[in-house]
């Protein structure tokens, strides 16, 4: 399946190849209904700590179905990265054109354990960032627990900065609370 999305002044066509600095090449594809089962399998292969703080439990097919409904409705766009026929990670952009925060998008990303430390997370963030810019969004946010050092470093590498720390804002399966870090990036650095 080939799809196009406007990203700034250029067109990005998917699927397409992305070569990382270390020479590894991935196929970037827009998520669609045919990827449902692969996404569930990918989620189930992640360490429990990775699943813990996702917005929804994507190890459950019904939740991936909801994600796909948001994609169909235009509220979410997800770029997936494939190593041959294996899903290696994804980045999603979530936005809503009818809310008072319609100029803001939220990025969510995760990379499989076998693909960490090679720059795939940063590449996916850059890819989805370009999509956000092409959609005319002015501010992009990302949320994570304060102890997710790798995620924070990935977003800082592409220019995100801490904006808020919400104390005891998320709770894990054992009932322990964790601080949530909100990072953001002003696309045009505009001030009103």
MOURPE-V843970 format. One line per field, one symbol per residue. psi: psi as a letter, one per 40 degrees, with the letter a starting at -180 (. if undefined). A space follows every 10 residues. Layout:
BEGIN
psi: ???
END
This chain:
BEGIN
psi: hhiihhgbei hhhiiiihhi deehhihhih hideeddddd dddeeiiddd ddeidigeeh dddddddddd ddeeeihhhi hhgbehhdii hihhiheeie feehihhhii hideeieeed dddddddddd ddddeeidhh iiiiidegdd dddddddeei ihdihhhfdi hieeehiiih hhiihhdefi h.
END
